[in-house]
Amino acid sequence: MSMTGFGWTFTNGTNTLIEKTPSIMDRLKESVRRILKLKLKLGLYDTPVPGAKNLELVGNDDDVAAALKFRESIVLLQNNDSTLPLPTNASVFLTGPSANNIGYQCGGWTLIGQGVSGNDMYAHGFLFGRVSNRLLENNSFSAFLPDGSAAKARW
């Protein structure tokens, strides 16, 4: 069973194995039967599209309001040396390929198997935009280098 979200290495390798060793097909079919029986026993096929009735609840105004309220309750476990809140004159440096990529920040299994790159699938995501706009308001935004290079940063 392959759980990769991209690439055909597993599929191509399986096809090659079947071509070279046709007798493996019986073992493959038996493995598939065991997996399907277990999924049926666990009730994984009882609902054709699990959660479909709740789809309208995701991303609606109440959902967004709750998410915005929730972000106010995020707690920093340790705030040594009064790191937060940042002073209005703080100099902040954002860097790396994930700094403006909500898909990478969310990681795998958030929306799609191994994760997705970019911001398009996260309509309510705003981390980089809000942070950078807020820093620009305070003249605190020093640099953003998506390649992770600090060579041009001015501190």
Backbone as a printed PyTorch tensor [residue, N CA C, xyz], in Angstrom:
tensor([[[  0.8540,  -1.1690,   0.0000],
         [  0.0000,   0.0000,   0.0000],
         [  0.8990,   1.2290,   0.0000]],

        [[  0.6310,   2.1370,  -0.9080],
         [  1.4330,   3.3500,  -1.0180],
         [  0.6210,   4.5410,  -0.5540]],

        [[  1.2150,   5.3810,   0.2760],
         [  0.5090,   6.5540,   0.7960],
         [  1.1460,   7.8450,   0.3070]],

        [[  1.9890,   7.7620,  -0.7130],
         [  2.6110,   8.9800,  -1.2080],
         [  1.5960,   9.7980,  -1.9820]],

        [[  1.7140,  11.1020,  -1.8730],
         [  0.7730,  11.9900,  -2.5440],
         [  1.1870,  12.3500,  -3.9520]],

        [[  2.3570,  11.9210,  -4.3670],
         [  2.8420,  12.2780,  -5.6920],
         [  3.8620,  11.2350,  -6.1410]],

        [[  4.1720,  11.2500,  -7.4070],
         [  5.1700,  10.3220,  -7.9280],
         [  4.5620,   8.9770,  -8.2830]],

        [[  5.1840,   8.3200,  -9.2270],
         [  4.6640,   7.0440,  -9.7090],
         [  5.6520,   5.9060,  -9.4880]],

        [[  6.6740,   6.1030,  -8.6890],
         [  7.6930,   5.0810,  -8.4810],
         [  7.0810,   3.7840,  -7.9650]],

        [[  6.2040,   3.8960,  -6.9710],
         [  5.5850,   2.7030,  -6.3910],
         [  4.7530,   1.9690,  -7.4390]],

        [[  3.9120,   2.7070,  -8.1610],
         [  3.0380,   2.1000,  -9.1720],
         [  3.8580,   1.4610, -10.2850]],

        [[  4.8370,   2.1960, -10.7820],
         [  5.6740,   1.6580, -11.8560],
         [  6.4420,   0.4290, -11.3890]],

        [[  6.9510,   0.4700, -10.1700],
         [  7.6790,  -0.6800,  -9.6330],
         [  6.7880,  -1.8990,  -9.4840]],

        [[  5.5540,  -1.6760,  -9.0420],
         [  4.6000,  -2.7800,  -8.8910],
         [  4.2800,  -3.3840, -10.2490]],

        [[  4.0350,  -2.5380, -11.2430],
         [  3.7430,  -3.0340, -12.5980],
         [  4.9110,  -3.8400, -13.1580]],

        [[  6.1200,  -3.3570, -12.9430],
         [  7.3100,  -4.0750, -13.4170],
         [  7.4220,  -5.4290, -12.7260]],

        [[  7.1740,  -5.4610, -11.4200],
         [  7.2280,  -6.7140, -10.6660],
         [  6.2140,  -7.7180, -11.2080]],

        [[  5.0010,  -7.2600, -11.5010],
         [  3.9510,  -8.1480, -12.0210],
         [  4.3360,  -8.6760, -13.3970]],

        [[  4.9210,  -7.8130, -14.2320],
         [  5.3520,  -8.2510, -15.5670],
         [  6.4440,  -9.3130, -15.4720]],

        [[  7.3880,  -9.1280, -14.5600],
         [  8.5150, -10.0550, -14.4300],
         [  8.1520, -11.3160, -13.6580]],

        [[  7.1940, -11.1870, -12.7150],
         [  6.8100, -12.3190, -11.8660],
         [  5.2860, -12.3710, -11.7760]],

        [[  4.6260, -12.8940, -12.8260],
         [  3.1550, -12.9050, -12.8400],
         [  2.5280, -13.6110, -11.6400]],

        [[  3.2390, -14.5620, -11.0560],
         [  2.6740, -15.3010,  -9.9170],
         [  2.4670, -14.4070,  -8.6940]],

        [[  3.1130, -13.2600,  -8.6620],
         [  2.9710, -12.3390,  -7.5250],
         [  1.5620, -11.7460,  -7.4660]],

        [[  0.8440, -11.8030,  -8.5930],
         [ -0.4930, -11.2090,  -8.6640],
         [ -1.4420, -11.8390,  -7.6490]],

        [[ -1.3540, -13.1470,  -7.4260],
         [ -2.2250, -13.8020,  -6.4380],
         [ -1.9690, -13.2520,  -5.0370]],

        [[ -0.6930, -13.0770,  -4.7050],
         [ -0.3550, -12.5290,  -3.3830],
         [ -0.8370, -11.0840,  -3.2620]],

        [[ -0.6920, -10.3240,  -4.3280],
         [ -1.1490,  -8.9350,  -4.3350],
         [ -2.6640,  -8.8570,  -4.1280]],

        [[ -3.4010,  -9.7120,  -4.8420],
         [ -4.8630,  -9.7280,  -4.6950],
         [ -5.2650, -10.0940,  -3.2670]],

        [[ -4.5790, -11.0580,  -2.6760],
         [ -4.8890, -11.4530,  -1.2980],
         [ -4.6180, -10.3000,  -0.3290]],

        [[ -3.5450,  -9.5840,  -0.5480],
         [ -3.2330,  -8.4290,   0.3080],
         [ -4.3050,  -7.3580,   0.1830]],

        [[ -4.7470,  -7.1040,  -1.0290],
         [ -5.8040,  -6.1090,  -1.2540],
         [ -7.0910,  -6.5560,  -0.5660]],

        [[ -7.4230,  -7.8600,  -0.6670],
         [ -8.6220,  -8.3830,   0.0070],
         [ -8.5620,  -8.1360,   1.5150]],

        [[ -7.4100,  -8.4200,   2.1240],
         [ -7.2600,  -8.2230,   3.5710],
         [ -7.4480,  -6.7480,   3.9470]],

        [[ -6.8770,  -5.8620,   3.1630],
         [ -7.0100,  -4.4270,   3.4410],
         [ -8.4690,  -3.9980,   3.3240]],

        [[ -9.1430,  -4.4260,   2.2530],
         [-10.5440,  -4.0380,   2.0560],
         [-11.4500,  -4.6320,   3.1330]],

        [[-11.2070,  -5.8800,   3.5240],
         [-12.0060,  -6.4950,   4.5970],
         [-11.8560,  -5.7190,   5.9020]],

        [[-10.6330,  -5.3440,   6.2220],
         [-10.4020,  -4.5890,   7.4520],
         [-11.0980,  -3.2280,   7.3890]],

        [[-11.0100,  -2.5580,   6.2560],
         [-11.6730,  -1.2560,   6.1180],
         [-13.1890,  -1.4020,   6.2510]],

        [[-13.7520,  -2.4700,   5.6780],
         [-15.1910,  -2.7170,   5.8230],
         [-15.5440,  -2.9900,   7.2820]],

        [[-14.7300,  -3.8150,   7.9410],
         [-14.9670,  -4.1450,   9.3460],
         [-14.9130,  -2.8940,  10.2230]],

        [[-14.0270,  -1.9720,   9.8930],
         [-13.8880,  -0.7310,  10.6600],
         [-14.9520,   0.3070,  10.3010]],

        [[-15.7720,   0.0050,   9.2860],
         [-16.8370,   0.9280,   8.9010],
         [-16.3720,   2.1030,   8.0580]],

        [[-15.2080,   1.9670,   7.4440],
         [-14.6740,   3.0870,   6.6730],
         [-15.4370,   3.3540,   5.3770]],

        [[-16.2780,   2.4000,   4.9650],
         [-17.0650,   2.6010,   3.7460],
         [-18.5440,   2.8290,   4.0420]],

        [[-18.8890,   3.0080,   5.2970],
         [-20.2950,   3.2060,   5.6630],
         [-20.8440,   4.5340,   5.1630]],

        [[-20.0250,   5.5420,   5.1390],
         [-20.4360,   6.8640,   4.6690],
         [-19.6430,   7.1620,   3.4070]],

        [[-20.3300,   7.3510,   2.2660],
         [-19.6130,   7.5690,   1.0030],
         [-18.6190,   8.7350,   1.0530]],

        [[-19.0260,   9.8660,   1.6050],
         [-18.1300,  11.0180,   1.7210],
         [-18.1960,  11.4930,   3.1680]],

        [[-17.3160,  10.9630,   4.0130],
         [-17.3560,  11.3570,   5.4230],
         [-17.2400,  12.8640,   5.5870]],

        [[-18.1000,  13.4080,   6.4210],
         [-18.0340,  14.8330,   6.7160],
         [-18.6670,  15.7400,   5.6850]],

        [[-19.2690,  15.1910,   4.6250],
         [-19.8410,  16.0290,   3.5660],
         [-20.9050,  16.9780,   4.1170]],

        [[-21.6760,  16.5230,   5.1030],
         [-22.7250,  17.3790,   5.6590],
         [-22.1420,  18.5670,   6.4200]],

        [[-20.8900,  18.4500,   6.8490],
         [-20.2510,  19.5390,   7.5900],
         [-19.4410,  20.4800,   6.7030]],

        [[-19.3890,  20.1920,   5.4110],
         [-18.5700,  20.9840,   4.5050],
         [-18.9610,  22.4570,   4.5100]],

        [[-20.2600,  22.7280,   4.6090],
         [-20.7170,  24.1220,   4.6080],
         [-20.2970,  24.8730,   5.8750]],

        [[-19.8920,  24.1510,   6.8980],
         [-19.4620,  24.7940,   8.1410],
         [-18.0230,  25.2970,   8.0740]],

        [[-17.2470,  24.7560,   7.1480],
         [-15.8300,  25.0980,   7.0570],
         [-15.6540,  26.3620,   6.2270]],

        [[-15.0270,  27.3530,   6.8180],
         [-14.7390,  28.5840,   6.0940],
         [-15.8770,  29.5820,   6.0610]],

        [[-16.9970,  29.2820,   6.7440],
         [-18.0870,  30.2650,   6.7710],
         [-17.7330,  31.3720,   7.7700]],

        [[-18.5720,  32.3800,   7.8530],
         [-18.2700,  33.5310,   8.7100],
         [-18.0700,  33.1430,  10.1760]],

        [[-18.9110,  32.2250,  10.6830],
         [-18.7710,  31.7930,  12.0780],
         [-17.4500,  31.0560,  12.2960]],

        [[-17.0770,  30.2320,  11.3200],
         [-15.8290,  29.4790,  11.3960],
         [-14.6300,  30.4250,  11.4210]],

        [[-14.6480,  31.4160,  10.5550],
         [-13.5620,  32.3980,  10.4990],
         [-13.5050,  33.1940,  11.8010]],

        [[-14.6690,  33.6000,  12.3090],
         [-14.7100,  34.3590,  13.5660],
         [-14.1390,  33.5290,  14.7150]],

        [[-14.4880,  32.2450,  14.7440],
         [-13.9630,  31.3660,  15.7980],
         [-12.4480,  31.2230,  15.6760]],

        [[-11.9520,  31.0920,  14.4550],
         [-10.5050,  30.9660,  14.2500],
         [ -9.7860,  32.2370,  14.6840]],

        [[-10.3710,  33.3790,  14.3690],
         [ -9.7550,  34.6420,  14.7670],
         [ -9.7530,  34.7870,  16.2870]],

        [[-10.8350,  34.3500,  16.9280],
         [-10.9020,  34.3930,  18.3860],
         [ -9.8800,  33.4250,  18.9930]],

        [[ -9.7570,  32.2570,  18.3810],
         [ -8.8250,  31.2480,  18.8780],
         [ -7.3870,  31.7540,  18.8470]],

        [[ -7.0300,  32.4650,  17.7860],
         [ -5.6380,  32.9130,  17.6940],
         [ -5.2690,  33.8500,  18.8370]],

        [[ -6.2640,  34.5000,  19.4440],
         [ -5.9880,  35.3690,  20.5820],
         [ -5.6170,  34.5650,  21.8260]],

        [[ -5.9540,  33.2790,  21.8280],
         [ -5.7160,  32.4710,  23.0170],
         [ -4.4390,  31.6390,  22.9230]],

        [[ -3.7020,  31.7740,  21.8420],
         [ -2.4700,  31.0060,  21.7080],
         [ -1.4940,  31.4390,  22.7960]],

        [[ -0.9020,  30.4600,  23.4440],
         [ -0.0380,  30.7320,  24.5870],
         [  1.3990,  30.3480,  24.2570]],

        [[  2.3090,  31.2400,  24.5390],
         [  3.7240,  30.9350,  24.4110],
         [  4.1380,  30.2090,  25.6830]],

        [[  4.6990,  29.0170,  25.5440],
         [  5.0140,  28.2240,  26.7220],
         [  6.1000,  28.8520,  27.5820]],

        [[  7.0890,  29.4410,  26.9340],
         [  8.1240,  30.1400,  27.6850],
         [  8.3510,  31.4880,  27.0290]],

        [[  8.3900,  32.5090,  27.8130],
         [  8.6140,  33.8570,  27.2990],
         [  9.8420,  34.4390,  27.9980]],

        [[ 10.9270,  33.6990,  27.8970],
         [ 12.1670,  34.1370,  28.5390],
         [ 12.5790,  35.5020,  28.0150]],

        [[ 13.0560,  36.3340,  28.8920],
         [ 13.5540,  37.6640,  28.5350],
         [ 12.4950,  38.5160,  27.8410]],

        [[ 11.2270,  38.2670,  28.1340],
         [ 10.1140,  39.0540,  27.5670],
         [ 10.2080,  39.1800,  26.0510]],

        [[ 10.3570,  38.0530,  25.3950],
         [ 10.4450,  38.0380,  23.9330],
         [  9.1830,  38.6010,  23.2980]],

        [[  8.0350,  38.2240,  23.8300],
         [  6.7630,  38.7280,  23.3070],
         [  6.0650,  39.5400,  24.3770]],

        [[  5.3120,  40.5190,  24.0360],
         [  5.1290,  41.0110,  22.6650],
         [  6.3870,  41.7290,  22.1820]],

        [[  6.5650,  41.7080,  20.8740],
         [  7.7180,  42.4000,  20.3050],
         [  7.5700,  43.8970,  20.5090]],

        [[  8.6450,  44.5740,  20.8120],
         [  8.5660,  46.0330,  20.9110],
         [  8.2490,  46.6290,  19.5400]],

        [[  7.6120,  47.7800,  19.5300],
         [  7.2160,  48.3850,  18.2530],
         [  8.4130,  48.7340,  17.3840]],

        [[  9.5820,  48.8690,  17.9620],
         [ 10.7660,  49.1910,  17.1670],
         [ 11.6400,  47.9600,  16.9070]],

        [[ 11.0900,  46.7640,  17.0980],
         [ 11.8580,  45.5350,  16.8970],
         [ 12.2650,  45.4010,  15.4370]],

        [[ 13.4210,  44.8570,  15.2260],
         [ 13.8980,  44.5760,  13.8790],
         [ 13.6550,  43.0950,  13.6150]],

        [[ 12.8770,  42.7880,  12.5950],
         [ 12.4660,  41.4120,  12.3310],
         [ 12.9710,  40.9900,  10.9590]],

        [[ 13.4480,  39.7760,  10.8730],
         [ 13.9900,  39.2350,   9.6310],
         [ 13.2500,  37.9460,   9.3030]],

        [[ 12.5280,  37.9160,   8.1950],
         [ 11.8290,  36.7170,   7.7420],
         [ 12.6480,  36.1050,   6.6190]],

        [[ 12.8540,  34.8050,   6.6850],
         [ 13.6770,  34.1870,   5.6490],
         [ 13.2660,  32.7450,   5.4150]],

        [[ 13.7050,  32.2230,   4.3310],
         [ 13.4810,  30.8220,   4.0080],
         [ 12.2980,  30.6000,   3.0970]],

        [[ 12.2820,  29.4880,   2.3920],
         [ 11.2400,  29.2110,   1.4120],
         [  9.8560,  29.0010,   2.0220]],

        [[  9.7790,  28.7980,   3.3230],
         [  8.4780,  28.5750,   3.9540],
         [  7.9090,  29.8230,   4.6140]],

        [[  8.6580,  30.9060,   4.6350],
         [  8.2100,  32.1170,   5.3250],
         [  6.9240,  32.6720,   4.7270]],

        [[  6.7420,  32.5360,   3.4330],
         [  5.5260,  33.0210,   2.7780],
         [  4.8240,  31.8620,   2.0820]],

        [[  4.7470,  30.7280,   2.7470],
         [  4.1530,  29.5380,   2.1600],
         [  3.3400,  28.8190,   3.2300]],

        [[  2.0690,  29.1610,   3.3140],
         [  1.2060,  28.5960,   4.3540],
         [  1.0960,  27.0830,   4.2080]],

        [[  1.1150,  26.5970,   2.9670],
         [  1.0670,  25.1580,   2.7380],
         [  2.2070,  24.4400,   3.4320]],

        [[  3.4190,  24.9630,   3.3010],
         [  4.5700,  24.3680,   3.9790],
         [  4.4540,  24.5240,   5.4890]],

        [[  3.9390,  25.6490,   5.9550],
         [  3.8250,  25.8790,   7.3920],
         [  2.8270,  24.9110,   8.0270]],

        [[  1.7860,  24.5620,   7.2960],
         [  0.7760,  23.6410,   7.8310],
         [  1.2640,  22.1960,   7.8090]],

        [[  2.0980,  21.8470,   6.8490],
         [  2.6550,  20.5070,   6.7810],
         [  1.7220,  19.4960,   6.1360]],

        [[  2.1440,  18.2500,   6.1860],
         [  1.4000,  17.1690,   5.5610],
         [  0.1050,  16.8380,   6.2710]],

        [[ -0.7990,  16.2750,   5.5360],
         [ -2.0960,  15.8020,   5.9900],
         [ -3.0180,  16.9260,   6.4520]],

        [[ -2.6590,  18.1770,   6.1910],
         [ -3.5580,  19.2730,   6.5260],
         [ -4.7090,  19.2960,   5.5310]],

        [[ -4.3890,  19.2870,   4.2540],
         [ -5.4010,  19.2290,   3.2050],
         [ -5.1750,  18.0490,   2.2780]],

        [[ -3.9160,  17.8260,   1.9330],
         [ -3.5810,  16.7960,   0.9540],
         [ -2.4380,  15.9600,   1.5070]],

        [[ -2.5810,  14.6560,   1.4630],
         [ -1.5660,  13.6970,   1.8930],
         [ -0.2580,  14.2510,   2.4120]],

        [[  0.6990,  14.4160,   1.5440],
         [  2.0350,  14.8300,   1.9570],
         [  2.1670,  16.3390,   2.1020]],

        [[  1.0870,  17.0540,   1.9490],
         [  1.1350,  18.5070,   2.0570],
         [  1.1310,  19.1560,   0.6890]],

        [[  1.0090,  20.4500,   0.6810],
         [  0.9380,  21.1910,  -0.5740],
         [  1.7330,  22.4780,  -0.4090]],

        [[  2.3470,  22.9070,  -1.4810],
         [  3.1070,  24.1490,  -1.4480],
         [  2.2200,  25.3030,  -1.8930]],

        [[  2.3790,  26.4440,  -1.2770],
         [  1.6730,  27.6390,  -1.7230],
         [  0.5940,  28.1000,  -0.7690]],

        [[ -0.0720,  29.1620,  -1.1780],
         [ -1.0900,  29.8000,  -0.3450],
         [ -2.4940,  29.6900,  -0.9330]],

        [[ -2.6130,  29.2300,  -2.1720],
         [ -3.8970,  29.2410,  -2.8720],
         [ -4.9830,  28.4180,  -2.1930]],

        [[ -4.6280,  27.2920,  -1.5900],
         [ -5.6330,  26.4090,  -1.0030],
         [ -6.0440,  26.8390,   0.4020]],

        [[ -5.4230,  27.8680,   0.9200],
         [ -5.6970,  28.3230,   2.2790],
         [ -6.3080,  29.7180,   2.2030]],

        [[ -7.5860,  29.7710,   1.8630],
         [ -8.2560,  31.0530,   1.6190],
         [ -8.2020,  31.9910,   2.8170]],

        [[ -8.1770,  31.4440,   4.0080],
         [ -8.1960,  32.2980,   5.1990],
         [ -6.8190,  32.4000,   5.8490]],

        [[ -5.8100,  31.8810,   5.1780],
         [ -4.4540,  31.9640,   5.7140],
         [ -3.8770,  33.3470,   5.4840]],

        [[ -3.1340,  33.8290,   6.4480],
         [ -2.6580,  35.2070,   6.3150],
         [ -1.3670,  35.4790,   7.0520]],

        [[ -0.7030,  34.4740,   7.5420],
         [  0.4290,  34.7010,   8.4260],
         [  1.4360,  35.7010,   7.8630]],

        [[  2.0120,  35.4220,   6.7140],
         [  3.0610,  36.2930,   6.1850],
         [  2.5270,  37.6870,   5.8740]],

        [[  1.3960,  37.7670,   5.1990],
         [  0.8450,  39.0720,   4.8300],
         [  0.5480,  39.9410,   6.0310]],

        [[ -0.1000,  39.3710,   7.0320],
         [ -0.4430,  40.1540,   8.2230],
         [  0.8040,  40.5390,   9.0080]],

        [[  1.7150,  39.5940,   9.1640],
         [  2.9340,  39.8850,   9.9220],
         [  3.7380,  40.9640,   9.2220]],

        [[  3.9610,  40.8010,   7.9180],
         [  4.7870,  41.7810,   7.2100],
         [  4.1100,  43.1440,   7.1630]],

        [[  2.7920,  43.1960,   6.9730],
         [  2.0910,  44.4920,   6.9710],
         [  2.1940,  45.1780,   8.3250]],

        [[  2.0470,  44.4070,   9.3890],
         [  2.1300,  44.9730,  10.7380],
         [  3.5320,  45.5140,  11.0090]],

        [[  4.5310,  44.7810,  10.5560],
         [  5.9110,  45.2220,  10.7570],
         [  6.2250,  46.4600,   9.9240]],

        [[  5.6650,  46.5170,   8.7200],
         [  5.8870,  47.6960,   7.8790],
         [  5.2830,  48.9380,   8.5200]],

        [[  4.1330,  48.7690,   9.1770],
         [  3.4970,  49.9000,   9.8640],
         [  4.4270,  50.4900,  10.9200]],

        [[  5.2100,  49.6400,  11.5650],
         [  6.0990,  50.0830,  12.6450],
         [  7.5230,  50.3540,  12.1620]],

        [[  7.7450,  50.2850,  10.8540],
         [  9.1020,  50.4020,  10.3090],
         [ 10.0380,  49.3700,  10.9350]],

        [[  9.5030,  48.1860,  11.2220],
         [ 10.2870,  47.1380,  11.8740],
         [ 10.7290,  46.0500,  10.9100]],

        [[ 10.2060,  46.0780,   9.7100],
         [ 10.4550,  45.0000,   8.7550],
         [ 11.7870,  45.2320,   8.0710]],

        [[ 12.7860,  44.4460,   8.4090],
         [ 14.1250,  44.6520,   7.8730],
         [ 14.3080,  44.0190,   6.5070]],

        [[ 13.9220,  42.7540,   6.3670],
         [ 14.1730,  42.0750,   5.1030],
         [ 13.3560,  40.7990,   5.0100]],

        [[ 13.0740,  40.4110,   3.7880],
         [ 12.4860,  39.1010,   3.5190],
         [ 13.2860,  38.4880,   2.3820]],

        [[ 13.9610,  37.4170,   2.6660],
         [ 14.7710,  36.7500,   1.6560],
         [ 14.2680,  35.3190,   1.5180]],

        [[ 13.4470,  35.0460,   0.5000],
         [ 12.8560,  33.7190,   0.3760],
         [ 13.8690,  32.6010,   0.1550]],

        [[ 15.0600,  32.9290,  -0.3240],
         [ 16.0460,  31.8740,  -0.5630],
         [ 16.8520,  31.5190,   0.6810]],

        [[ 16.5830,  32.1880,   1.7940],
         [ 17.2870,  31.8910,   3.0370],
         [ 18.6230,  32.5890,   3.1580]],

        [[ 18.9720,  33.3820,   2.1750],
         [ 20.2570,  34.0760,   2.1890],
         [ 20.1540,  35.3390,   3.0220]],

        [[ 21.1420,  35.5870,   3.8400],
         [ 21.1430,  36.7960,   4.6590],
         [ 22.1310,  37.8230,   4.1280]],

        [[ 22.6700,  37.5870,   2.9520],
         [ 23.7320,  38.4430,   2.4240],
         [ 23.2950,  39.8950,   2.2300]],

        [[ 22.0300,  40.1190,   1.8660],
         [ 21.5830,  41.4770,   1.5570],
         [ 20.8140,  42.1310,   2.6980]],

        [[ 20.6810,  41.4300,   3.7930],
         [ 19.8960,  41.9750,   4.9050],
         [ 20.6310,  43.1380,   5.5580]],

        [[ 19.8880,  44.1530,   5.9190],
         [ 20.4630,  45.3060,   6.6220],
         [ 19.8460,  45.3720,   8.0070]],

        [[ 20.6790,  45.3320,   9.0030],
         [ 20.1810,  45.3330,  10.3800],
         [ 20.5140,  46.6220,  11.0370]]])
